[in-house]
């Protein structure tokens, strides 16, 4: 796939809502790794790397 930038597009009616587990959320939702994983596992971030 190629990334094709689109210039001068009408963005007045953009809908960023998503549906997760049957619920509509008005904003996009992202999941990413976080710090302080040692609170839930003794090896912390190293456990994810392994």
C-alpha positions in Angstrom: 0.0 0.0 0.0 1.2 3.5 -0.7 0.5 6.4 1.5 -1.2 9.0 -0.6 -1.5 12.4 1.1 -4.8 14.2 0.3 -4.7 17.9 0.2 -7.5 20.4 0.3 -10.2 17.9 1.3 -13.5 18.9 3.0 -13.0 17.9 6.7 -16.2 19.6 8.0 -18.0 16.3 8.4 -15.4 14.0 9.7 -16.6 11.2 12.1 -14.0 9.9 14.4 -16.4 7.8 16.5 -15.8 4.0 16.9 -17.9 1.1 18.1 -16.3 -1.1 20.7 -18.1 -4.1 22.2 -21.4 -2.8 20.9 -20.9 0.7 22.5 -20.5 3.8 20.4 -17.6 6.1 21.5 -17.4 9.6 20.1 -13.6 9.6 20.0 -11.0 7.2 18.6 -9.5 4.9 21.1 -5.9 3.7 21.1 -4.1 1.1 23.1 -0.4 1.4 23.7 2.2 0.1 26.1 2.7 1.9 29.3 5.5 2.3 31.9 5.6 1.0 35.5 4.7 -2.5 34.5 6.8 -3.7 37.5 3.7 -3.0 39.6 1.9 -6.0 38.0 4.9 -8.3 37.2 8.3 -8.7 39.0 10.3 -8.3 35.8 8.3 -5.3 34.6 9.0 -4.2 31.0 11.6 -7.0 30.6 8.8 -9.6 30.7 7.2 -8.0 27.6 10.5 -8.0 25.7 11.0 -11.7 26.4 
